[in-house]
Amino acid sequence: MPHFFNNKRLIILMVSIILLVILVGFSMRERESVPWPEEFVRDSVGVFQSTISRPAHFAANRFEAVENLLDTYEENKTLKQQLEKYAATSAELENTRQENETLRESADTQEMLSDYESRRALVVYRNPDRWTQTIGINQGTQNGIEQDMAVVTNEGLIGRVAEASEFSSTVQLLSDGERTNRISASVIAGDETVNAFIEGWDEDRDGLMLRKIRSDAEIEEGQQVVTSGMGGAFPSGIPIGEVESIEPDEYGLTYNALIEPAADFSDLTYVNVLDRNIEDLSEEFPSLEEDQEQENEEEEAVDPVGEEGGGGS
Amino acid sequence: MTRFLIPVSVFCLFLIEGTWFEILFPQENESGWVWMPRFALIGVVLTSIYRGPVAGVWAGIFVGFLYDFTYTQILGVYTFCFGFIAYVSSYSLPVIRNSYGWQWLIIFCALFVFELLIYFIYFLLGIAELSFGEFLVKRMIASWLINGAAALLLLVPFRRIFEWIEDQEKIRQR
């Protein structure tokens, strides 16, 4: 048995506590970029995680497939009923799309708040202690992912890219309690849209808090909440959830609403990362990517010449 | 080969914890119970029981370091806690080495101290918002149940690994 806490060990303990405080202080502040050792470790672990996550996802999907098979009969019934509505809806959608296109042409607008490119990524891990709600995905800056991009599933918004390394990135889920996790959202209340902010997660009631709603807005339960596209990196029109309850805030000036998220945060396999690069978005995505690659190559080709020139002079 | 066996096995547990466990058993948040797998901690505690405090602390710092860099964005917390737990659980008496019951008890206590440390640090940093009572019920008991069960499964294979390493060392000394 070791002799606990004699002089030398006490000093080591003190030094490590001081180191702990320094490291925590260093990493708690808002970091613009991730230091390279952290990125390196995360990427190399990410390789292993990515490889072993595939069989796990495969197995998990098998379980689900069996469960789905048992529900097939009931599902089939409801789906058949919905199918009748589908034809009408798709005709209407096509109609609206054409109308929208002509209107946009006549208004001469190319860029919309709702424009984005989507990149598919596999979930390779989830933080096992649930103090912070983060997941890891197998796409990084090499695949064009940057900090603060929106991350969605087919059902709706799930979070934002917290840190992007070269080959993997960390996604902070909406269910993470941090107040700085603020998203500009709007409620579709009948004909008008009401803007507000999603701020934080209510632990007790399991829902997102929508704060700073105008007090004269007519918000009811069951109304849809989507991103408004005015908050920087998030495109507009991504479903977040629906209003579950509404109450005045502590000062009585604005309203707070509890939002039930549309997406399920517990079972994630594939997610989409939305890149809202409004500036260079064009109609043809593939050619755009090629252009970008070419540009990058050109830049790389130009750079050394520039350096040499600088050295020569 | 023998030198890398401990880090590799602890690393495997670390991967299982974050990837396999979370994918195969996705948790519903509604019940409020949080099932935190701490398989790597079990590996670290057993390392420091069988191999002494120095090897244990190194294994702890290694896995804590990985934990901090990949899972949490706050550096230092897990590195410190894993290292500390590895040090205080290094009871390498022959009685304990030969008895699974004692080892299991030490793991059980280590889990308690570990979860408590993490909770207090996160509480001070403002990340954990649970009250202490809720923490005890929803996290501590859940952690004991799941990791206690996992420890029962891991005790025998880890003993085999350490015995094998000791045999190898003896062969080399001859």
Interface residues (C-beta under 8 A of the other chain):
Chain A: M1 P2 F4 L13 S16 I17 L19 L20 V21 I22 L23 V24 F26 S27 M28 E38 V41 R42 V45 G46 F48 Q49 I52 S53 A56 H57 A59 A60 V123 V124 Y125 R126 N127 P128 D129 R130 W131 T132 T134 G136 A162 E163 T170 S175 G177 E203 D206 F265 S266 D267 L268 T269
Chain B: F11 L15 E17 G18 T19 W20 F21 E22 I23 L24 P26 Q27 E28 N29 E30 V34 M36 P37 R38 P53 F65 L66 F69 T70 Y71 T72 Q73 I74 L75 G76 V77 T79 F80 G83 F84 Y87 V88 S90 Y91 S92 L93 I118 I121 Y122 L125 I127 A128 E129 L130
